[in-house]
Amino acid sequence: MQQPDRLGDAERTFYDTHGYWIVPGLFGPQELAAFDRRFEDLVEGRAPVPETMLVMRDVMVAKGAVAPRSRLAAIAKIQNFEDDALLYGDYVCHPRVLDWVESFVGPDIKSIHTMLINKPPDVDGRHPLHQDLVYFPFRPADQIVASWTAIGRCTRENGCLVVLPGSHKGELMEHGNPDWEWVNYAYFGAKGVGAETSRVHLEMEPGDTVFFHPLLVHGSGHNATPHFRRSISAHYASSRCRYIAEHPAPKHPPRYLLVRGRAYDGCI
């Protein structure tokens, strides 16, 4: 059955209540295979890596605690792929994604962050519970949304996303590095969030896409399988968002790129 491209009343109520909404099968097998191949081509040197792209090794590999079995097994994620035409054009700018994003943030949309997560086996690889708003110096929060698409099957065993439903109704918490032996760079955790009983594991099939609020507390676990757990993700914001007083517009702002609608003076 064809999926709706706009939030209906039931979907809106669920998102407003829980802070996320999952769209099953938003991407098909051929599209996912293209993302998968592109990631492997970039890491293994068959495609040029743009200067603006970050290819990040897992911290256990970088510090010599684990000897990776391959180049692919060394990489935690790639980030900032705006200059890769395939990943940016076919995922971030895909009309199916943008139609859903428009339902959350309105018709004027900028992409504000991109990454493809590898989550290899043989490393810790956990991402502590956190809120994405800690990374974004503009508001309002309700006009920011993440999209996160499973490239392969995501299960509790391989470290699927975990969320605290309804946590988006709270404030932005203080964040810092968790007291773990191995934590990847800038994988901050929300302070004061313990072993919450209300957490929900989002097990997803390939192509399923979750959209979630930037205040939703979420993270992911250890990959205990011998396989990679890959996903592709982007964050979007209304181009009407404005920098907050504590973080005025920088002299050299990040690359927030218009993907639909129009831009506005004095805004991001």
N, C-alpha and C positions, 0 to 999 in steps of 0.2 A: 504494500500500500504506500502511495506517495506521502511523504511527510509534509506537514504544513510548514510554511515558510514564515509564519508570524505567530507570536504568542496568543493563544486563545485565553479565555477567562480562567480555565482550569490550570493551564500552564503558568499564567501570571500569578495566580494565587499560590501555587506550589513554590515558585521562585521567591515571591515576597515572604513566604513563611519560612522556607528552608534555606534560601540563599543560593540555590543551584537548580539547574534543569538539564536533563540528559536527553539528547536527540539520538535515537538509535539509527545506525547505518547512514550517517550523513555523507560519508565518503565510501566509495566502492573499492573492490579489490585492486583494480588496475591503478587507480589514483594512489592508493596506499603503497603499492609496490613501487611506484615512481618515487615517492618520498623516501622509501627504504633504500632504493638504489642510489639516489642522490646523496644521502647521508654517507653510504659506504664509499661512493666515488670520491667525495670530499675528504674523508678520513684517510683513504688508501692512496690518494694522490692521482686519481684518474680524472679529477676535475679541479680547476684552480680554486683556491680558497681566497675569497675577497679579503682585502686588508682590514675591512671593517668587521669581519666575522671572528668571533672567539671560538676556538676549538679547545675545550677544557678537559684536561685529564682528571680522572678521579684522584682525590687527595692521597689515597693509599698507594696509587701508582706513582704519583709525583714525589712522594716521600720515601719510596723504595720498600714499602712494607709488602707489596704484592708485585710479582713479576707477571705482567699480562701475557696471555697466551697468543695474542695477536694485537695489531694496531687498534682494531675495533674494540677489543676488550679493555683498552686503556682509557677510553673516552667516556666521560660522564654525560656530556651534552655539547651541542653547538648552539651558539647564541648570536643574535644580531645578524640574521640572514637576509636583511633587506636588499642586499646587492646580489642575491642569488635568484635569478629570474624564475626558476622552476619552483622552489620552495615558497618564495614570497608571492609570486603571481598565481600559483595554482592552489595555495592554501590560504594565505592571509587575505588575498584579494578575491577569493572565490565568491561569486554571487550567493551561493547557498549559505556560506558562513555570514556574509555581510547582511543578508536578509534577516537572519536571526539576531545579529549584533544590533541592527537598527531597532529591533523590538525592545532592546534593553537601554540603548543610549540615545536613540533618535537618529535623524537622517544625515547628520553631519558627523563624519567618523574619521578619526585618525588611528593608525596603528602606533602603539607606543612600546611594544616589546615583542620579541620573537625568539623561540628556541625549539630545538628538537632534542628530546631527552632519550638517552641510550640505556641507562640503568643496567650496566653490565653485571654478570655474575662474578663471584669470587672477591667482591669488595663489600664494605659495609653498605654504602650507597643510600642510606636513609636520608629523608628530608624532614627536618623537625616540623612540628605543627607551627604554622605561621599565618600571617595575613599579608596578602600581596600589596595592600595599600602602603605598607612601610617603604616600598620602593618608589612610590610615585608622589612627587611634591606638588600636586594640584588637586583640585576638588571641583564639583562635588563627587563624593564616592559613588553615589547612585548612578552616575553617568560614566562609569568605568566597568568593563566586564572582561573576563578571560574566556577564551575558547581553548579546549584541551581535547585532542582527538587521539584515540587509541590506534596506533599503527598495527600492533599485534594484540593478541588477547591479554587483558590486564586482570590479574587475579590477586587474591590475598597472598598466595605463595610467591608471586614474582614482584610484589611491591606495588599494588594498585594505589590509587589515590584514597585517602581517608579524609572525611570531613566531619565537622561538628555542626549538624543542622541547626539553623537559627542563630548561630554565632555572629552572623553579619549584622544583627540588630544592635550589637554592642559597639563600644568605642575601639579605636585603634590602640592595641596594647603596646607596652614596651617590649622591644625585641633585642636579642643578643645571641651570641654563640652558645649553644647548649653545652652542658658539661659531659661531652662524649669524647672518646679518644680520637675518632676520625669524623671530621665534618668538612664537607666541601666548601670552597670559598663562597662567601656571601649567602650560605644556607642558614639564615638566621631563624631563630625560634622565638615564639611568643612566650614571654616570661609569665609564670604562674599557671600555665596550662599543664595539668598533670595527666594521670591515667583516666581520662574522661570516659564515663560509661555510655555517653550519648553518641559516641563516634560511630560513623557509618562507613563501611568499605564500599567503594564504587567499583565493583567488578564490571568490566566493560568488554564487549566484543570488538573486533577490528572495525573501524569506521564510526563507532559510537563517539559522540562528542558531548562533553559536558560544558555548559556555560555557567560561570559562577561569579558572585559578587566579590569585590576586592577586600571586604572585611570578613569574608567567610574563613574561619580557621580550618586549615587543611594541611596535609603533608603526605608522605608516602613511606612505605616500609622497605625492608631489606629484600633484595631479589635472591631467594633461596633456590632458584632453579638453575640449570646449566645454560639457559638461553638468555638473550637480551630482552628487556621490556621497553619497547620504544613507543614514544608518543610525540606528537607535534602540537605546538601551542603558540598562541598569540594573545596579546592584550590589546584592547581597544578603549578609546575614550571619545566622548563628544568633543568636537573641535571648539565647543564653547567653554570647556573647562579652563579655569584660571589658576595660576600659581598661588599658593597660600603665602601668607605674610612671612612665615619663617623661612620660606624658600622662594624669594623673588625670581623672576625670569632670569635665567643665566645668560651671560654674555654670549656663550656658545652653547645654545640649547641642544638637548639630545635630538635624535632624528625621529621626530614624531611626524609621520607621513600621512597626508590626506588620501584616504582610500574611497571615500564616498561623500557627496555633498560639497560643502564649501568651508573655507577657513574664515576666521574672524580676527580682526585686529585686537591686540591686547590679550589674546588667549593663547593656549598652547599651540 
